[in-house]
Amino acid sequence: MTGFNEFLGNARDQMTVERVYGTPYEADGVVFIPAASVKGGLGGGEGEGNETTPSGRGGGFGISARPIGAYRISGDNVKWVPAVDVTRVVLTGQAIAVVALLVFRSIAKMRA
């Protein structure tokens, strides 16, 4: 069971505030603190065996992070600057276009 506890400890160590907020950096007197959306998942298993069938254990951990923006600090002024995920914008636009075309096609068929 110590292996599983070690596994959980390693997974917990990966889900830290440092994964969400990056190292601040400064440029021309302006401080930027990058931020990310971090998600994680954990799964595990265990089996019982006998003399002819060995027992088993298993586990897995996954983590996903994507930038969401940064805090811009200039003097006493703090501003949130969102990150633009161009891929997500393009895919969303394409999905809306496909749905719109299907709706227009259905309307056209109904009128014909």
HELIX and SHEET records of a PDB file:
HELIX    1   1 THR A    2  GLN A   14  1                                  13    
HELIX    2   2 VAL A   17  VAL A   20  1                                   4    
HELIX    3   3 VAL A   86  ARG A  111  1                                  26    
SHEET    1   A 4 TYR A  25  ALA A  27  0                                        
SHEET    2   A 4 VAL A  30  GLU A  46 -1                                        
SHEET    3   A 4 ARG A  57  SER A  74 -1                                        
SHEET    4   A 4 ASN A  77  PRO A  82 -1                                        
END                                                                             
